[in-house]
């Protein structure tokens, strides 16, 4: 079985493109797909000190629905901050053969100031990474 980790953001258009890419892979009926969204805080608490459940990502829901409609078996997993490290660790944890990430257009200054999750995943992933653009 070929395992694919799809790391999505809240951008539903991007998640849809990533899901469509995965569904179009040869032998897609044999894929084991995990969809994840990286959350910033793993330990948010309510006023009583109880752990809050992570909010659900629209991107995860969109990708999951699209992949399920294509007949693929889909699991969802959560990962936490730092985002790139969480994605890379999850890829190892699910024994992924491929990681699929999204890219968005950013200015050079935006990349320098905020860094690039996609770039970090590409550089640090133990398995091949496919970057899917929106356009």
Secondary structure, 3 states (H helix, E strand, C coil): CEEEEEEECCCHHHHHHHHHHHHCCCCHHHEEEEEEEEECCCCCECCCCCECCCCCCHHHHHHHHHHHHCCCEEEEEEEECCHHHHHHHHHHHCCCCEEEEEECCCCHHHHHHHCCHHHHHHHHCCCEEEEEECC
